[in-house]
Amino acid sequence: MSNPLSLRIAVIYGGMSLEHEISLMSGAGVIDALTEKGHEVIGVLINKQGEWQVGAHEFLRPEKALQLLVQAEIDCAFLALHGANGEDGRIQGLLDLLDIPYTGSGCASSALAMDKINAKTVVAAAGVPVAAQLCFDAAEWDEEKDELSTIHECLQFPVVVKAPCQGSSRGLAIVSSDEELKEAVAAILPLERRIMIEQFIEGREFTCSVLDLLGGPGIEALAVTEIRPVESDYFDYHAKYTPGATEEITPAPVEASCGEAMEAMACTAHQALGCSSWSRSDFILGPDGPVWLEVNTLPGLTATSLFPQAAAYRGIAYASLIQLLVLDGLVRRGPEADFVPGKLVMDGPDPL
């Protein structure tokens, strides 16, 4: 383990969530980057049915595929999964039990951050402004949907309807009337049997990436990025993953005090939720200042993804960023090593 450039790394990607296709793109980018850095890479593709393909082996049920993964004696697993069964702590807990080091946040923080309802409660308690919301399970919605009395009392249209544990703007709708609200809930509620109805805030959209490497300067906010969809009303799935569909400006053209506020809020959210290595928080800049929306503990790593853009502005090229995340995960959860990821970043731009 003395040479950080000769590691055997399993890249786990695909998955069973609504973000399967995005994870395929993230995984492909990660595999190329780690191969470029000279690592031995084993692709672990999870299909939509939950079967695992380890390297060149056939697709197998997880209990059998995991035997192959353990036998491969990998040094670290890179998690390029997004959404349920990937970003929500389940795969992290499994790897903990197998004693396999992995990238990103741990089991508990991943589970907490993935649930927008609980994450907002924790982040708000840490002093970060969030939008007003109401939450309903299926039984509660049955009582509410005829009169909508609670919603009319607490929120004003437009509102945002969200499935609490989805990502990439899946399971999300912005509605402006009772009828639209009922239609959106009917479509979204079956995803998780819970919904979050949140006050819509008109404003500009921003995101702020956080890097948190052992041995580094601590929790460090990267430059804030402004997100300006060209073809969509908001930063929806099409805007996120279609090249040219969104103008992304790093650093964001915003007053210094406002940018600094979002950087501080992103770091506070990261710390309050117990995240590690990296995360990315999203914001709306409304009439009263920035409002925190959610955190991503496994941000996208596609060619159009926001975290790599912020890292590049910091002076860290894509392949070097991927390697840094591997080294940080290995040091956090593996045997002692004689390299310190954070020090590599502090030694100069694109040090790897």
LUMDREN-238195 format. One record per residue (C-alpha): residue in three letters; x, y, z; residue number from 1. Coordinates in pm, 1 decimal, always signed. Layout:
# residues N
+-----+----------+----------+----------+-----+
:  aa :       px :       py :       pz :   i :
+-----+----------+----------+----------+-----+
: ALA :        X :        Y :        Z : NUM :
...
+-----+----------+----------+----------+-----+
***
This chain:
# residues 352
+-----+----------+----------+----------+-----+
:  aa :       px :       py :       pz :   i :
+-----+----------+----------+----------+-----+
: MET :     +0.0 :     +0.0 :     +0.0 :   1 :
: SER :   +303.0 :   +233.6 :     +1.3 :   2 :
: ASN :   +247.5 :   +329.0 :   -364.4 :   3 :
: PRO :    -86.7 :   +507.6 :   -406.7 :   4 :
: LEU :    -60.2 :   +475.2 :   -783.9 :   5 :
: SER :    -90.4 :    +95.9 :   -794.3 :   6 :
: LEU :   -427.0 :    +22.3 :   -638.9 :   7 :
: ARG :   -693.6 :   -232.2 :   -727.0 :   8 :
: ILE :  -1021.3 :    -39.1 :   -730.9 :   9 :
: ALA :  -1375.6 :   -160.2 :   -784.6 :  10 :
: VAL :  -1600.5 :   +100.6 :   -945.2 :  11 :
: ILE :  -1961.1 :    +28.7 :   -845.4 :  12 :
: TYR :  -2215.8 :   +189.7 :  -1076.1 :  13 :
: GLY :  -2557.4 :   +149.0 :  -1238.2 :  14 :
: GLY :  -2800.4 :    +53.6 :   -963.8 :  15 :
: MET :  -3174.6 :    +13.4 :   -925.0 :  16 :
: SER :  -3275.8 :   +377.5 :   -879.4 :  17 :
: LEU :  -3435.4 :   +622.8 :  -1121.3 :  18 :
: GLU :  -3084.9 :   +762.1 :  -1173.1 :  19 :
: HIS :  -2947.7 :   +439.1 :  -1325.4 :  20 :
: GLU :  -2854.7 :   +595.4 :  -1660.1 :  21 :
: ILE :  -2675.0 :   +887.5 :  -1494.6 :  22 :
: SER :  -2478.5 :   +645.2 :  -1279.3 :  23 :
: LEU :  -2371.4 :   +459.1 :  -1594.3 :  24 :
: MET :  -2218.7 :   +782.3 :  -1724.3 :  25 :
: SER :  -2056.6 :   +864.4 :  -1390.4 :  26 :
: GLY :  -1913.5 :   +513.4 :  -1368.0 :  27 :
: ALA :  -1771.1 :   +526.8 :  -1717.8 :  28 :
: GLY :  -1596.4 :   +853.7 :  -1640.9 :  29 :
: VAL :  -1453.6 :   +721.3 :  -1315.0 :  30 :
: ILE :  -1327.4 :   +402.0 :  -1479.2 :  31 :
: ASP :  -1152.0 :   +600.9 :  -1751.5 :  32 :
: ALA :   -997.2 :   +838.3 :  -1496.2 :  33 :
: LEU :   -863.1 :   +563.8 :  -1269.6 :  34 :
: THR :   -729.8 :   +369.4 :  -1566.9 :  35 :
: GLU :   -554.6 :   +686.6 :  -1683.3 :  36 :
: LYS :   -391.9 :   +711.6 :  -1340.3 :  37 :
: GLY :   -251.5 :   +361.0 :  -1372.2 :  38 :
: HIS :   -483.0 :   +174.7 :  -1135.0 :  39 :
: GLU :   -621.5 :   -173.5 :  -1188.7 :  40 :
: VAL :   -995.6 :   -119.0 :  -1224.0 :  41 :
: ILE :  -1270.8 :   -375.5 :  -1178.6 :  42 :
: GLY :  -1610.1 :   -257.5 :  -1297.6 :  43 :
: VAL :  -1904.5 :   -366.6 :  -1081.6 :  44 :
: LEU :  -2221.7 :   -298.9 :  -1277.2 :  45 :
: ILE :  -2557.4 :   -329.2 :  -1099.4 :  46 :
: ASN :  -2852.2 :   -363.3 :  -1334.5 :  47 :
: LYS :  -3204.7 :   -237.4 :  -1273.5 :  48 :
: GLN :  -3308.6 :   -580.8 :  -1144.1 :  49 :
: GLY :  -3044.4 :   -566.6 :   -870.3 :  50 :
: GLU :  -2806.8 :   -819.9 :  -1024.2 :  51 :
: TRP :  -2432.4 :   -754.3 :  -1002.8 :  52 :
: GLN :  -2172.0 :   -806.6 :  -1274.0 :  53 :
: VAL :  -1820.1 :   -817.0 :  -1128.4 :  54 :
: GLY :  -1562.9 :   -762.4 :  -1402.0 :  55 :
: ALA :  -1618.6 :  -1001.3 :  -1692.2 :  56 :
: HIS :  -1835.2 :  -1242.7 :  -1491.4 :  57 :
: GLU :  -2202.4 :  -1292.1 :  -1568.9 :  58 :
: PHE :  -2471.4 :  -1104.6 :  -1379.0 :  59 :
: LEU :  -2536.1 :  -1269.2 :  -1042.0 :  60 :
: ARG :  -2752.0 :  -1211.0 :   -739.8 :  61 :
: PRO :  -2571.5 :   -987.2 :   -486.4 :  62 :
: GLU :  -2495.9 :  -1265.7 :   -237.9 :  63 :
: LYS :  -2301.8 :  -1456.5 :   -504.3 :  64 :
: ALA :  -2144.0 :  -1154.3 :   -669.4 :  65 :
: LEU :  -2012.7 :  -1031.7 :   -335.7 :  66 :
: GLN :  -1807.3 :  -1348.7 :   -304.0 :  67 :
: LEU :  -1629.8 :  -1252.6 :   -626.0 :  68 :
: LEU :  -1577.4 :   -899.5 :   -498.8 :  69 :
: VAL :  -1422.3 :  -1023.5 :   -174.4 :  70 :
: GLN :  -1204.0 :  -1272.6 :   -363.0 :  71 :
: ALA :  -1077.3 :   -989.4 :   -584.7 :  72 :
: GLU :   -904.1 :   -838.4 :   -276.0 :  73 :
: ILE :   -967.0 :   -482.8 :   -386.4 :  74 :
: ASP :   -805.8 :   -193.0 :   -205.9 :  75 :
: CYS :  -1104.4 :    +40.6 :   -231.2 :  76 :
: ALA :  -1451.6 :    +64.8 :   -385.2 :  77 :
: PHE :  -1539.9 :   +382.6 :   -572.1 :  78 :
: LEU :  -1913.1 :   +448.8 :   -537.2 :  79 :
: ALA :  -2044.7 :   +598.1 :   -859.7 :  80 :
: LEU :  -2403.3 :   +514.3 :   -769.2 :  81 :
: HIS :  -2680.9 :   +770.8 :   -734.1 :  82 :
: GLY :  -3015.5 :   +752.8 :   -558.4 :  83 :
: ALA :  -3176.0 :   +465.1 :   -370.4 :  84 :
: ASN :  -2963.6 :   +160.5 :   -285.8 :  85 :
: GLY :  -2650.4 :   +357.8 :   -366.3 :  86 :
: GLU :  -2648.2 :   +700.2 :   -208.0 :  87 :
: ASP :  -2870.6 :   +620.1 :    +88.9 :  88 :
: GLY :  -2635.0 :   +425.7 :   +316.5 :  89 :
: ARG :  -2733.0 :    +72.4 :   +217.4 :  90 :
: ILE :  -2428.8 :     -4.1 :     +2.1 :  91 :
: GLN :  -2207.1 :   +180.9 :   +250.4 :  92 :
: GLY :  -2327.5 :    -40.0 :   +536.4 :  93 :
: LEU :  -2274.7 :   -351.0 :   +326.7 :  94 :
: LEU :  -1916.6 :   -252.7 :   +247.6 :  95 :
: ASP :  -1857.4 :   -172.5 :   +615.4 :  96 :
: LEU :  -1961.9 :   -527.2 :   +705.4 :  97 :
: LEU :  -1730.3 :   -665.9 :   +438.4 :  98 :
: ASP :  -1444.9 :   -444.6 :   +564.3 :  99 :
: ILE :  -1398.0 :   -292.0 :   +218.6 : 100 :
: PRO :  -1290.5 :    +75.5 :   +214.3 : 101 :
: TYR :  -1504.7 :   +300.7 :     -6.4 : 102 :
: THR :  -1533.7 :   +659.4 :   -122.2 : 103 :
: GLY :  -1761.8 :   +930.1 :    +12.6 : 104 :
: SER :  -1970.5 :   +957.0 :   +326.7 : 105 :
: GLY :  -2038.8 :   +672.8 :   +566.6 : 106 :
: CYS :  -2353.3 :   +469.8 :   +621.9 : 107 :
: ALA :  -2533.6 :   +687.8 :   +877.5 : 108 :
: SER :  -2459.6 :  +1023.8 :   +715.3 : 109 :
: SER :  -2550.4 :   +892.6 :   +369.4 : 110 :
: ALA :  -2887.0 :   +769.9 :   +495.7 : 111 :
: LEU :  -2959.0 :  +1096.7 :   +676.2 : 112 :
: ALA :  -2857.2 :  +1320.7 :   +387.6 : 113 :
: MET :  -3056.0 :  +1120.4 :   +132.6 : 114 :
: ASP :  -3385.3 :  +1181.6 :   +311.8 : 115 :
: LYS :  -3474.5 :  +1541.9 :   +229.7 : 116 :
: ILE :  -3721.9 :  +1564.3 :   +518.2 : 117 :
: ASN :  -3477.9 :  +1459.0 :   +788.7 : 118 :
: ALA :  -3182.2 :  +1636.3 :   +628.1 : 119 :
: LYS :  -3369.6 :  +1968.0 :   +622.4 : 120 :
: THR :  -3459.5 :  +1926.3 :   +989.4 : 121 :
: VAL :  -3095.3 :  +1875.0 :  +1087.5 : 122 :
: VAL :  -2957.5 :  +2151.2 :   +865.1 : 123 :
: ALA :  -3223.8 :  +2399.0 :   +980.4 : 124 :
: ALA :  -3135.0 :  +2318.8 :  +1342.1 : 125 :
: ALA :  -2776.1 :  +2414.6 :  +1256.6 : 126 :
: GLY :  -2898.2 :  +2762.4 :  +1162.1 : 127 :
: VAL :  -2919.9 :  +2730.2 :   +782.7 : 128 :
: PRO :  -3228.2 :  +2887.3 :   +615.6 : 129 :
: VAL :  -3459.1 :  +2635.2 :   +445.8 : 130 :
: ALA :  -3797.3 :  +2658.1 :   +272.7 : 131 :
: ALA :  -4120.9 :  +2590.5 :   +460.1 : 132 :
: GLN :  -4263.0 :  +2243.0 :   +400.7 : 133 :
: LEU :  -4534.5 :  +1994.1 :   +484.7 : 134 :
: CYS :  -4492.8 :  +1616.2 :   +474.8 : 135 :
: PHE :  -4755.5 :  +1345.3 :   +428.6 : 136 :
: ASP :  -4757.3 :   +969.3 :   +418.4 : 137 :
: ALA :  -5020.7 :   +786.1 :   +215.7 : 138 :
: ALA :  -5274.7 :   +770.1 :   +498.7 : 139 :
: GLU :  -5228.5 :  +1136.6 :   +588.8 : 140 :
: TRP :  -5270.0 :  +1240.6 :   +226.3 : 141 :
: ASP :  -5598.2 :  +1050.8 :   +204.2 : 142 :
: GLU :  -5728.6 :  +1272.2 :   +483.5 : 143 :
: GLU :  -5584.2 :  +1591.6 :   +333.2 : 144 :
: LYS :  -5654.0 :  +1561.1 :    -38.9 : 145 :
: ASP :  -6023.5 :  +1653.5 :    -42.8 : 146 :
: GLU :  -6009.1 :  +1985.9 :   +139.8 : 147 :
: LEU :  -5633.7 :  +2060.4 :   +133.7 : 148 :
: SER :  -5697.2 :  +2264.0 :   +447.1 : 149 :
: THR :  -5352.8 :  +2216.2 :   +602.4 : 150 :
: ILE :  -5176.7 :  +2309.0 :   +281.1 : 151 :
: HIS :  -5390.6 :  +2619.5 :   +228.2 : 152 :
: GLU :  -5324.8 :  +2727.3 :   +585.3 : 153 :
: CYS :  -4946.9 :  +2680.9 :   +579.7 : 154 :
: LEU :  -4830.3 :  +2729.8 :   +219.2 : 155 :
: GLN :  -4910.2 :  +2941.5 :    -83.3 : 156 :
: PHE :  -4899.1 :  +2842.0 :   -449.1 : 157 :
: PRO :  -4678.9 :  +2769.7 :   -627.1 : 158 :
: VAL :  -4539.3 :  +2477.0 :   -429.7 : 159 :
: VAL :  -4289.6 :  +2201.4 :   -506.1 : 160 :
: VAL :  -4393.2 :  +1837.4 :   -468.4 : 161 :
: LYS :  -4102.3 :  +1602.9 :   -397.6 : 162 :
: ALA :  -4040.4 :  +1237.7 :   -330.5 : 163 :
: PRO :  -3809.9 :  +1272.4 :    -27.0 : 164 :
: CYS :  -3538.8 :  +1026.7 :   -133.6 : 165 :
: GLN :  -3509.1 :  +1076.9 :   -509.5 : 166 :
: GLY :  -3246.6 :  +1276.9 :   -696.5 : 167 :
: SER :  -3167.8 :  +1434.0 :  -1035.0 : 168 :
: SER :  -3506.7 :  +1610.3 :  -1017.2 : 169 :
: ARG :  -3685.0 :  +1275.0 :  -1048.2 : 170 :
: GLY :  -4006.4 :  +1258.2 :   -847.3 : 171 :
: LEU :  -4044.8 :  +1637.3 :   -850.6 : 172 :
: ALA :  -4309.3 :  +1878.6 :   -978.6 : 173 :
: ILE :  -4379.9 :  +2250.3 :   -942.8 : 174 :
: VAL :  -4755.3 :  +2318.7 :   -925.1 : 175 :
: SER :  -4975.7 :  +2627.1 :   -905.0 : 176 :
: SER :  -5326.3 :  +2502.1 :   -828.7 : 177 :
: ASP :  -5520.9 :  +2248.3 :   -625.6 : 178 :
: GLU :  -5583.1 :  +2034.8 :   -932.3 : 179 :
: GLU :  -5216.9 :  +2034.5 :  -1036.7 : 180 :
: LEU :  -5117.9 :  +1951.4 :   -679.9 : 181 :
: LYS :  -5347.7 :  +1650.3 :   -663.5 : 182 :
: GLU :  -5224.1 :  +1523.8 :  -1000.8 : 183 :
: ALA :  -4859.0 :  +1562.5 :   -897.8 : 184 :
: VAL :  -4908.5 :  +1386.5 :   -565.4 : 185 :
: ALA :  -5095.0 :  +1101.1 :   -737.8 : 186 :
: ALA :  -4791.7 :  +1051.6 :   -964.4 : 187 :
: ILE :  -4517.1 :  +1098.5 :   -704.7 : 188 :
: LEU :  -4658.7 :   +947.0 :   -383.9 : 189 :
: PRO :  -4632.2 :   +582.9 :   -505.1 : 190 :
: LEU :  -4253.6 :   +615.6 :   -539.0 : 191 :
: GLU :  -4197.7 :   +612.2 :   -162.2 : 192 :
: ARG :  -4541.2 :   +630.6 :     +1.1 : 193 :
: ARG :  -4435.2 :   +972.2 :   +137.1 : 194 :
: ILE :  -4428.5 :  +1320.1 :    -13.2 : 195 :
: MET :  -4282.3 :  +1655.0 :    +80.0 : 196 :
: ILE :  -4469.0 :  +1969.0 :    -29.3 : 197 :
: GLU :  -4235.4 :  +2264.7 :    -11.4 : 198 :
: GLN :  -4287.1 :  +2636.8 :    -57.1 : 199 :
: PHE :  -4158.8 :  +2740.4 :   -399.2 : 200 :
: ILE :  -3907.2 :  +3023.9 :   -383.9 : 201 :
: GLU :  -3860.7 :  +3232.9 :   -696.1 : 202 :
: GLY :  -3497.1 :  +3311.5 :   -758.0 : 203 :
: ARG :  -3165.4 :  +3220.3 :   -912.6 : 204 :
: GLU :  -3025.9 :  +2869.4 :   -871.8 : 205 :
: PHE :  -2679.6 :  +2796.0 :   -731.1 : 206 :
: THR :  -2473.7 :  +2504.9 :   -610.5 : 207 :
: CYS :  -2167.0 :  +2483.0 :   -390.2 : 208 :
: SER :  -1931.2 :  +2186.6 :   -375.2 : 209 :
: VAL :  -1744.3 :  +2091.2 :    -58.9 : 210 :
: LEU :  -1413.4 :  +1907.1 :    -37.7 : 211 :
: ASP :  -1326.8 :  +1746.4 :   +295.3 : 212 :
: LEU :   -999.8 :  +1553.2 :   +267.2 : 213 :
: LEU :   -809.0 :  +1410.8 :   +562.5 : 214 :
: GLY :   -494.8 :  +1612.5 :   +623.2 : 215 :
: GLY :   -632.0 :  +1910.5 :   +433.0 : 216 :
: PRO :   -747.4 :  +2252.7 :   +554.6 : 217 :
: GLY :  -1070.2 :  +2105.8 :   +690.7 : 218 :
: ILE :  -1410.8 :  +2133.2 :   +528.3 : 219 :
: GLU :  -1343.1 :  +2354.2 :   +226.1 : 220 :
: ALA :  -1607.3 :  +2510.4 :     +2.9 : 221 :
: LEU :  -1516.2 :  +2527.8 :   -363.6 : 222 :
: ALA :  -1630.8 :  +2813.8 :   -581.4 : 223 :
: VAL :  -2007.2 :  +2868.0 :   -603.4 : 224 :
: THR :  -2163.0 :  +2789.6 :   -942.6 : 225 :
: GLU :  -2471.3 :  +2960.2 :  -1083.6 : 226 :
: ILE :  -2707.9 :  +2735.4 :  -1279.1 : 227 :
: ARG :  -2906.6 :  +2894.0 :  -1561.4 : 228 :
: PRO :  -3126.8 :  +2647.6 :  -1753.7 : 229 :
: VAL :  -3157.2 :  +2749.4 :  -2118.2 : 230 :
: GLU :  -3445.4 :  +2527.4 :  -2225.8 : 231 :
: SER :  -3623.3 :  +2443.8 :  -1898.1 : 232 :
: ASP :  -3809.0 :  +2645.0 :  -1636.2 : 233 :
: TYR :  -3586.5 :  +2499.4 :  -1364.3 : 234 :
: PHE :  -3284.1 :  +2268.6 :  -1328.1 : 235 :
: ASP :  -3471.7 :  +1951.7 :  -1423.6 : 236 :
: TYR :  -3340.7 :  +1616.8 :  -1548.8 : 237 :
: HIS :  -3307.3 :  +1741.8 :  -1906.6 : 238 :
: ALA :  -3122.0 :  +2054.8 :  -1796.1 : 239 :
: LYS :  -2889.2 :  +1857.0 :  -1571.4 : 240 :
: TYR :  -2770.5 :  +1600.6 :  -1823.5 : 241 :
: THR :  -2813.1 :  +1744.1 :  -2171.4 : 242 :
: PRO :  -2498.6 :  +1921.3 :  -2297.0 : 243 :
: GLY :  -2578.6 :  +2282.2 :  -2376.4 : 244 :
: ALA :  -2916.0 :  +2279.9 :  -2198.6 : 245 :
: THR :  -2783.9 :  +2478.1 :  -1902.5 : 246 :
: GLU :  -2538.3 :  +2761.7 :  -1860.3 : 247 :
: GLU :  -2318.6 :  +2687.6 :  -1557.6 : 248 :
: ILE :  -2101.1 :  +2975.4 :  -1441.8 : 249 :
: THR :  -1806.5 :  +2914.8 :  -1206.4 : 250 :
: PRO :  -1739.3 :  +3128.4 :  -1013.1 : 251 :
: ALA :  -2093.7 :  +3257.8 :   -990.1 : 252 :
: PRO :  -2151.9 :  +3626.8 :  -1074.2 : 253 :
: VAL :  -2291.5 :  +3717.2 :   -733.9 : 254 :
: GLU :  -2201.6 :  +3963.0 :   -460.4 : 255 :
: ALA :  -1910.3 :  +3842.7 :   -250.4 : 256 :
: SER :  -2113.8 :  +3842.0 :    +71.0 : 257 :
: CYS :  -2383.2 :  +3626.8 :    -89.0 : 258 :
: GLY :  -2131.6 :  +3379.9 :   -229.8 : 259 :
: GLU :  -1956.9 :  +3356.8 :   +104.4 : 260 :
: ALA :  -2290.7 :  +3291.9 :   +274.9 : 261 :
: MET :  -2362.9 :  +2997.1 :    +44.6 : 262 :
: GLU :  -2012.0 :  +2859.9 :    +96.4 : 263 :
: ALA :  -2059.5 :  +2876.7 :   +474.0 : 264 :
: MET :  -2403.4 :  +2715.7 :   +451.2 : 265 :
: ALA :  -2269.4 :  +2430.8 :   +234.5 : 266 :
: CYS :  -1993.4 :  +2362.7 :   +487.0 : 267 :
: THR :  -2238.2 :  +2379.8 :   +778.6 : 268 :
: ALA :  -2474.9 :  +2134.8 :   +608.7 : 269 :
: HIS :  -2187.0 :  +1898.6 :   +527.5 : 270 :
: GLN :  -2070.4 :  +1900.8 :   +888.3 : 271 :
: ALA :  -2415.8 :  +1886.9 :  +1048.7 : 272 :
: LEU :  -2509.6 :  +1580.1 :   +845.8 : 273 :
: GLY :  -2178.5 :  +1408.0 :   +920.5 : 274 :
: CYS :  -2065.7 :  +1393.7 :   +557.2 : 275 :
: SER :  -1707.4 :  +1316.4 :   +462.3 : 276 :
: SER :  -1473.0 :  +1350.3 :   +162.5 : 277 :
: TRP :  -1710.1 :  +1548.0 :    -57.1 : 278 :
: SER :  -2063.8 :  +1675.9 :   -102.3 : 279 :
: ARG :  -2255.9 :  +1935.7 :   -299.5 : 280 :
: SER :  -2533.4 :  +2159.7 :   -169.0 : 281 :
: ASP :  -2797.7 :  +2328.8 :   -383.8 : 282 :
: PHE :  -2948.9 :  +2671.9 :   -318.5 : 283 :
: ILE :  -3210.0 :  +2919.3 :   -435.9 : 284 :
: LEU :  -3125.2 :  +3286.8 :   -402.5 : 285 :
: GLY :  -3461.4 :  +3434.4 :   -310.6 : 286 :
: PRO :  -3573.0 :  +3783.7 :   -207.5 : 287 :
: ASP :  -3446.8 :  +3731.2 :   +147.7 : 288 :
: GLY :  -3113.3 :  +3571.6 :    +57.6 : 289 :
: PRO :  -2992.6 :  +3217.9 :    -15.3 : 290 :
: VAL :  -3203.9 :  +2921.3 :    +93.2 : 291 :
: TRP :  -3058.0 :  +2570.4 :   +125.2 : 292 :
: LEU :  -3244.4 :  +2302.9 :    -70.6 : 293 :
: GLU :  -3059.2 :  +1971.8 :    -35.4 : 294 :
: VAL :  -2722.1 :  +1800.5 :    -27.2 : 295 :
: ASN :  -2578.7 :  +1538.2 :   -260.4 : 296 :
: THR :  -2333.4 :  +1297.5 :    -94.6 : 297 :
: LEU :  -2245.2 :  +1124.5 :   -423.4 : 298 :
: PRO :  -2267.0 :  +1407.4 :   -677.0 : 299 :
: GLY :  -2271.2 :  +1327.5 :  -1046.3 : 300 :
: LEU :  -1941.7 :  +1268.7 :  -1223.5 : 301 :
: THR :  -2054.4 :  +1297.9 :  -1585.0 : 302 :
: ALA :  -1900.1 :  +1527.5 :  -1843.2 : 303 :
: THR :  -2158.6 :  +1794.3 :  -1754.7 : 304 :
: SER :  -2155.5 :  +1746.2 :  -1376.6 : 305 :
: LEU :  -2109.3 :  +2036.7 :  -1139.5 : 306 :
: PHE :  -1861.5 :  +1903.1 :   -884.3 : 307 :
: PRO :  -1584.7 :  +1834.8 :  -1140.3 : 308 :
: GLN :  -1635.4 :  +2186.9 :  -1276.3 : 309 :
: ALA :  -1582.2 :  +2340.4 :   -932.7 : 310 :
: ALA :  -1278.7 :  +2118.4 :   -872.0 : 311 :
: ALA :  -1129.4 :  +2223.6 :  -1205.5 : 312 :
: TYR :  -1163.4 :  +2588.7 :  -1105.0 : 313 :
: ARG :   -979.8 :  +2497.9 :   -782.8 : 314 :
: GLY :   -699.8 :  +2355.2 :   -999.9 : 315 :
: ILE :   -785.4 :  +1985.8 :   -965.6 : 316 :
: ALA :   -831.6 :  +1802.7 :  -1294.9 : 317 :
: TYR :  -1101.5 :  +1535.8 :  -1325.9 : 318 :
: ALA :   -874.2 :  +1231.1 :  -1307.2 : 319 :
: SER :   -686.1 :  +1376.9 :  -1011.8 : 320 :
: LEU :  -1012.8 :  +1448.2 :   -829.9 : 321 :
: ILE :  -1122.7 :  +1086.8 :   -873.3 : 322 :
: GLN :   -792.5 :   +961.4 :   -740.4 : 323 :
: LEU :   -803.3 :  +1197.7 :   -442.5 : 324 :
: LEU :  -1146.0 :  +1062.9 :   -345.1 : 325 :
: VAL :  -1011.0 :   +706.6 :   -362.1 : 326 :
: LEU :   -712.2 :   +791.7 :   -145.1 : 327 :
: ASP :   -930.5 :   +971.5 :   +108.0 : 328 :
: GLY :  -1169.5 :   +677.4 :   +132.6 : 329 :
: LEU :   -880.8 :   +438.4 :   +169.4 : 330 :
: VAL :   -719.5 :   +637.6 :   +449.4 : 331 :
: ARG :  -1051.7 :   +685.1 :   +630.8 : 332 :
: ARG :  -1157.1 :   +320.8 :   +620.0 : 333 :
: GLY :   -853.9 :   +112.7 :   +526.9 : 334 :
: PRO :   -517.9 :    +18.2 :   +677.1 : 335 :
: GLU :   -274.3 :   +291.7 :   +760.3 : 336 :
: ALA :   -109.0 :   +447.5 :   +456.3 : 337 :
: ASP :   +185.8 :   +683.7 :   +415.5 : 338 :
: PHE :     +2.4 :   +935.0 :   +197.0 : 339 :
: VAL :   -229.8 :  +1212.2 :   +311.0 : 340 :
: PRO :   -490.9 :  +1315.4 :    +50.7 : 341 :
: GLY :   -541.3 :  +1666.2 :   +183.9 : 342 :
: LYS :   -169.4 :  +1739.3 :   +175.5 : 343 :
: LEU :   -158.1 :  +1640.6 :   -191.3 : 344 :
: VAL :   -409.1 :  +1915.5 :   -270.5 : 345 :
: MET :   -228.8 :  +2174.1 :    -59.4 : 346 :
: ASP :   +101.5 :  +2101.4 :   -234.3 : 347 :
: GLY :    -16.8 :  +2275.2 :   -550.4 : 348 :
: PRO :   -272.4 :  +2278.3 :   -831.7 : 349 :
: ASP :   -344.9 :  +1941.6 :   -993.9 : 350 :
: PRO :    -69.1 :  +1771.6 :   -786.6 : 351 :
: LEU :   -144.8 :  +1418.6 :   -904.7 : 352 :
+-----+----------+----------+----------+-----+
***
